[in-house]
Amino acid sequence: MRASLSTWYEGLFVHDPWTNVYALARSLTAAALLITLSFNSVDTLFAPNEAWESPKCDGWLRWGGLFCVAPSLAWGKALAVVVLLLVVIGYLPRWTALPHVWVSVSLHNSMSMTEGGDQIAAIIALLISPIALLDSRRWHWTFKGGPVSINRSGEIRRMIANTSAMLIRLQVSVIYLHAAIGKLAVEEWVNGTAVYYWVHDPQFGPSGLRATVAEAVVSTALGVVLLTWGTLVLELALAYGLVASAPLRKALFWAGVLFHAGIAMVLGLVTFGITMSGALLLYLWPRESSPDINVHEYLYRRFSKRFGGYDKSDMKG
């Protein structure tokens, strides 16, 4: 235990968190909110109901929200789209970090129709902001290769950023643990029939061909039990990912992504799946095995082969 704690503590100062893993995760969580804004009108997002007027601007957390201080909801939406687009493309992460938090928290607090993904996107934006504020690159996709410079200021920056990354991992672990334990208090989850009722839910249930396939599966005792109890087991396994080994974390990552892709396909929770995929990247992708998901390096290699070869050293710096 002492050795593990010592390794973890030293890693706070050694590991460089400004990788394409962080970049892709940050872009995904912002993209989910951008999709929500782009495909819904302000009348839908901020529809008043019997309980409150919309946007909700009561309380100290809401009164300073973007949609409560903007001249109109349309102007607020336009500004939010611009900020989220800049975050998605990765431009000037240091300068878009706090606007990203403002937009994400404002959307969750002010919209009349929200779901769990909006809340998680706001939390991730808040917890990832110290990493972005300490990111001096013009684009958060820029490859950072070569040795890590050893100096006092660099160690402090890495310590702050890696502490924020650890808090994100702890938060995501708690999300899955709470989801699993909370289901155990519901009889339908315990007896293995809950997924049957979700598939037949008039609001979230699938339609068309998706409904035909889903109903065929959940109409069998084996299918509905496997899907229901399998969800509980997977959520508990994902919660365990906080202390799992690097190879197991990578396997859990892909299992979690497929799990949320399945939910998106069957229940239509697409933006929730995108948000959770970003959260799973920050949570489970092992730092020890691969510091980067080198998407741009892969594309560079593909194109450079046509024009005179490829030298990986070209990607450094």
MARTORDO-507153 format. One record per atom (N, C-alpha, C): residue in one letter; x, y, z. Coordinates in pm, whole numbers, plus 50000, padded with zeros to 5 digits. Atoms other than C-alpha are relative to their C-alpha. Last residue first. Example, Ala and Ser with C-alpha at 12.3 -4.5 7.8 and 13.67 -1.06 7.14 Angstrom:
BEGIN
S499184988149994S513674989450714S499235010950073A500894988150000A512304955050780A500905012050000
This chain:
BEGIN
G499874985549980G508005194746973G498685006850008K499594995549868K507935159946825K500065015250005M501164996649919M505845150146524M500395005450136D500614987650049D508745151846280D498855004550087S499374988749934S510565126246493S499445013449954K500734996649878K508035100946373K500615011850074D499015000749893D509545101946027D499335004850127Y500474995649868Y507205094245740Y501114998350102G499645007549880G507825090445372G499595006750129G498585000549964G508065112045062G500334993550132F499184988650041F504625125144973F501404999450061R500214997050142R502215095844971R500965010849949K499505011450078K503525082045298K499865002549850S498594997950031S503005116645445S500594988649919F499824990950112F499215113545415F501475001649961R500715004850118R498815082245628R500295008949878R499275011450055R501495092345877R499374995149871Y498764994850060Y499925126545931Y500774988649932L500364993550126L496515110245985L501245005449928Y500445010550094Y497945086546245Y499675006049864E498795006850046E499845114946412E499654989149899H499404991850104H496595135346422H501304993849950V500854999450118V494785107346603V500685007849889N499384991550102N497615100946845N499205000049870I500715006150111I495635088147143I500385008549879D500784992850100D498335098847382D499164990649916P500354986649956P500125088947702P499075007349905S499974991450118S499985051847626S499585014050039S499795007650122S500535023247870S500125008849876E498775007650002E501115041048201E500294993549865R498874991350026R498525068448155R501274991949978P498795001149914P495815042348128P501115009649959W498915002150094W492505054147972W501335000250075L499465013450014L490005048148252L501204998549906Y500055008949885Y488675080248400Y500864987549983L499264994049890L489535107448151L500154990550117L498634997650046L488425085547862L500875005650113L499295012849990L485375073548057L501455001249952A499685002349859A484245109748103A500784987150019G498954990849961G484475116047729G500424998150145S498795004850069S482485084547657S501185009150032M499415010649919M480005095447924M501234993949934T499444994649876T479355128247746T500704989450081I498804992550038I478915111447408I500685005750124G498955009450036G476515085747555G501295006949963F499565006249874F474435112647724F501144990349973T499094990549937T474325131447394T500494994950135V498754998550075V472905100847220V500975009350071L499264990449918L470235090547470L501395002249941G499874986950064G468025074647203G500765010450079L500824990149931L466845045547417L500145014049944V501315005349960V468035016647199V499105010850058M500715006150111M470905031747001M498594995950038A500334989750098A472095055447273A499174994349885I501084991949943I471885028147538I499565010849901G501235008050002G473935005347315G498815007550056A500445000050140A476545032547258A498714991849986H500714987450024H476655037147635H499575001449854F501204999549915F477505000447690F499195012749972L501005008550067L479944999747398L498685000150076V500384992950123V481835029247553V498934992149924G500864988749965G481795012447895G499535007749878A501295005649957A483154979447760A499025011250033W500725004150121W485864998647571W498654993850035F500334988350081F486905016547890F499194996149877L501224994049944L486664985148101L499585012349920A501105008950036A489224968247873A498665005550051K500224998250144K491554998247907K498854991349952R500674987250022R491104998148283R499725002249852L501415001749968L491904960948295L499245013049978P500685007950105P495184966148109P498514998350026A500104992950128A496144995148343A499344991749891S498744999250071S495334976948668S499805006749865A499655011450084A492134985048856A501365002149934V498835006549942V491865010049143V500474988149917L499174990049933L489465035448991L501294993850053G498934995550088G488135008748754G500935010150063Y498765006049954Y486124994249043Y501205004749916A499654993149876A483295018448959A501334994950055L499504986850039L483325004548604L500385008350123A498645001950054A483024969348744A500615013349960L499125002649886L480044979848957L501444998149954E499864987449927E478424995348650E500874998450123L499094991250074L479144963948448L500195013150074V498645005249988V477594940948710V500995009449931L499544998349862L474454962048739L501454995750016T499814985749978T474024964448361T500535002750140G498744996450064G474564926748327G500315014850016W498935002849904W471804921548583W501375003149940T500254992949874T469304938948358T501134997850099L499864985650020L470634928448017L499855007650131L498614996950033L471214892148120L500215015049984V499195001649878V467844890148293V501465003549973V500284988849910V465984904747994V500834999050128G499574987150054G467644881447744G499805011350098L498554999149999L467354849547951L500475013749953A499534999149862A463664854448026A501525001850006T499515012849950T462844861647662T500555001950140S501175008749983S460664891447573S500394986050046V500494999049862V463654914147637V498754991650024V498995003949901V465424902547319V499414999950141A499715014250019A462484902947078A500984995050105E501095007649941E461364936247223E500224985049985A499924999249854A464754951447149A498924991750067V498845007849954V464804939146789V500054999950152T500225014150034T461284951446711T501114991250054A500975005449906A461824984246895A499754985149975R499325001249870R464994991446700R499074994050104L499205012350000L463154983746376L500714997950133G499615005750128G460575010646444G500764986950015S501095001250097S460575026946786S500534993549873P499674999050143P462725026347097P498764998749913G499935012550074G461485033347453G500285001949852F498625003550034F462355066147621F500124987549914Q499174988250026Q458955083347643Q501394996249950P500524992050112P456455054647609P500875012049966D500344986849949D458585030947824D499545008849884H501424997150028H458424996147669H499555013450056V500235001850144V462204991947644V498575003749963W499374988950069W462595006547993W499764999249850Y500864988249983Y460024982048131Y500605012349933Y501265002450072Y461864951847990Y499115012450005V499754996150138V465184966248113V498744997949915A500054985550020A463884964748471A500155004149854T500984996550104T463044927348473T500025014849960G499505002050136G465964911648661G499055003749888N500565012550054N464434906149006N500314998049852V499585011649921V466794931549168V499474987049940W498595002550028W466374957648896W500504987650074E499875005050138E462584954648907E501464997749961E500335014350010E462544957249288E500244994549860V501175001250086V464354990849297V499744985249972A501184996649919A466724996349592A498704998849922L500275011249911L469504977849409L498805002550091K500895009650067K469305003849132K499614988450092G501354994550005G470745030449362G499014990549936I500605001749867I473775008449432I498585005250003A500215014349971A474605005449062A499284998050134A500995005350094A474115042148971A499684985450031H501334995349958H475905053549286H498914994549910L500325007049875L478935032049203L498615003950048Y500375013850032Y478905044448842Y499644992150126I501204999950085I478805081148942I499544985749972V501154998449911V481295075449228V498694999949919S500175012549926S483845061948981S498785000650090V500625009550093V483255092148757V499804986550067Q501404996350027Q483905115949047Q499304989949910L500775003149879L487095098049159L498525002949978R500105014649992R488455098848804R499194995750122I500935004450104I487635135848776I499814984950006L501344996849951L489315142749109L498944995949899M500355010149901M492415124648983M498605002450057A500315012450073A492505146448671A499604988950097S501314998350063S492265177548890S499594987549924T500975000749890T495185164749098T498585001749947N500225014149971N497085158248775N499074997850119A500775006250108A496595194448667A499724985350028I501364994550000I497705208949001I499134993049896M500675004449878M500725185749030M498555005050004R500425013950018R501695191348667R499264994850123R501065000550101R501705228948711R499494985949983I501224994749937I503665226249036I498834999549902E500515009949905E506255203548876E498705004750063G500615010850076G506675227148580G499414989450090S501304995250048S507225256648814S499284989249920R500944998449890R509965237749000R498625004249952N499794987449930N511815225448696N498865001950099I500065001149855I512285192548517I500335013650060S499034991249937S511385195548150S499834999550151V500674990149917V509505165248028V501055008550069P499925001549855P511425147647754P499255011150073G498724996949940G510235148347394G499974998950151G499055010949991G506725150247256G501285004350069K498914995949912K503765173247306K500944988150018F499245011049942F501415168247008F501135005750086T498594999650035T499085197546950T500774989250074W499645012250073W495445187046994W501504999349972H499765010749903H494795213047268H500304986549933W501015010350023W495405239947010W500224988750099R501044993250079R497255272347089R498844990449973R499985002350144R499165254747365R498905008049930S499524988250071S499635269947712S499994998549848D499625004850133D497475244647898D500385012149914L498545001649999L497435255448263L500534994849867L499424987049966L493885269048238L501534999750000A500064991250117A492855237248055A500645013550028I499105005750101I494045214548336I500045009149879P498614997349963P492435237348597P501014994549901S499574986250025S489185236748393S501415003050051I498925000150099I488865198748388I500565014149978L498835007149947L486895197848715L501185000149902L499484993349881L484415224748607L501304993450048A499474986950043A483885211648254A500635007350118I498725002550068I483525176248393I500645013249957I499015003949898I480855187848639I501374997849937A499674988149921A478925206548368A501064996850105A499204991250086A479085176548131A500415012750075I498645005550003I477885154048416I500915008749914Q499404997749869Q474845176348473Q501454995150003D499764985649988D473995177348103D500695003350133G498824996550078G474445139548075G500335014850010G498785002249925G471995133448359G501265004049926E499825014049964E469095149148173E501384998550063T498625004749992T467755184348136T500014985150028M499945014250030M464475200448026M501474995849999S501145006349934S463745234348185S499994984949977M500935007050089M467185247248100M498874993550079S501064991650054S468705272448340S498994992849912N500804993149899N470955252948579N498775007049944H500595009549905H472315227248334H499065007050098L500975008850069L472785252248055L499334990650098S501204992150031S474385277948286S498944991449932V500764998849876V476825252048426V498705007749975S500465013349960S478005242648077S499135000650125V501055004750092V478185278547948V499434986750049W501154991149989W480095291648250W498844995049913V500685002849873V482455261848262V498725008150010H500565013650011H483305265247892H499254996350127P501264999150075P483735302947940P499334986549981L501064994649914L486265294048215L498705002849925A500295008749885A488375270847999A498855005350085T501395004950010T488135290247670T499604991550121W500934988850003W491215311747731W498534995749988R499844991849880R493555283847842R498945010950007P500645006249883P492175260047579P500105008550126L499674992149881L493105283647293L499334994550127Y499264987550017Y491405264347009Y500155007550132G498794999749920G490455228147073G500825012649993I498874999950094I487955222946791I501345001550072V500005012350079V485345212347046V501204999449906V499525010949915V486215240547286V500114987049921L498584997749977L485885266947015L500614989050087L499325003450125L482535251846912L501515001950014L499895014650007L481375252547273L500704995649873V499075004949897V482155289547303V500204985049988V498654995650037V480475298546972V501034994650099V499565008050116V477385277547049V501425003749960A499675013449951A477055293447394A500514991149888L498714999149930L477225328347242L500454986450050A498964997350100A474465319946994A501385000650065K499735012350074K472305303947266K501125002049899G499325009249910G472605334547487G500374986949931W498624995149987W471735357547199W500814990750091A499345002450129A468645336447121A501455004550004L499615014050005L467675335547489L500734996849871S501125008750035S467685373447497S500514985749999P501144991650040P469835402247623P498774991949964A499994996850143A472085376747801A498785008549964V499424986750019V472235378848182V500045004049852C500694990449914C469895350148274C500555014149983F501344997850055F470865327647985F499165009250088L499994993850132L474555330448068L498615003749953G499875009050114G474085322848435G499895007349867G498904995750085G474645349848696G500224991149880W500254986350046W471215345348856W501105005149908R500664998550129R471535307648863R499955014349948L499305007550104L474015299249138L499445002649861W498734993450033W472815327149367W500774992649893G498855005049926G469215315349363G501315005749949D500074998049856D466455320549107D501264994350067C498984990349958C467245324448738C499945002750150K500034999449854K465415294748585K501145009050047P499005007949928P465075302148214P499925002150151S498715004050056S462195296148219S500565011549917E499764993550128E459325303448454E501374995749949W499124988550009W458725278148724W499955006349862A499164998449881A456565249548857A500845012749995E500784995449885E453665251148609E500885003150122N501045009349959N455965249448308N499315005450125P500494998649862P458215272548110P498954989450031A501464999449993A459925259647793A499555001250145F500364991449887F463625268147800F498485001750010L499035001149891L465125240947582L499575007650124T499995013649947T462095237247357T500894998850123D501335002549946D461445274247303D499894986150059V500034994649864V465195279447266V498644997850064S500274985549995S465095256246965S500015004750145N501214996549924N466735222046972N499855015250002F501165007250053F469195205946730F498725002650078S500144998650145S472125229746772S498714993949947L500374986450038L471855234447148L499665001149851T501274996549934T471795197347230T499525013849958I501065007150074I474515190346972I498635003450059L500154993050127L476745217047131L498904993649915L500814988049976L476115201947474L499775007849871A501335004549959A477355167947356A499075011850025A500785003450120A480235184047167A498594995550036A500534987550056A481535200347488A499124997249879T500994994849905T481835166447660T499405013349952L501215008249999L483475151747349L498945005750095S500804997150119S485955180247304S498694992250000R500534986449987R487225177747661R499105003549882A501045000349897A487595139947631A499345013750017L501175006650056L489465143347301L498864999750101A500584991750106A491865169147442A498724993849946Y500704988749939Y492505150447769Y499285008449894V501075006249921V493365119047576V499165010950065N501195000750084N495275140147322N498854992650068T499885009550110T497735148447596T498735000349916W500474992750119W498195177147839W500224991549875P501415002850030P498355154848150P499505006449872D500484988250071D502185153048165D498574997549957H500845001950118H503045126848425H499545013349942V499275005350115V505965134048658V499164999649874F498994990550044F504725156048943F500674996049870L500604986650006L501445138349025L500985010149940G500624998050130G503105105348937G499355013549983E498954995950092E505325108349244E499435002849860Y499584986549964Y502245107649464Y501075005149905W501064990550039W500765077349285W500435014450028T500014999250146T504035058149309T498975010049952S498814992750039S504335066249681S500075001849848L500234986049970L500745055849742L501195008549958S501004995050094S501335022949564S499745014950021A499364998650131A504565016749757A499045005749897R499124988449995R502835023950089R500685002449866M500834988050000M500005000050000M500875012650000
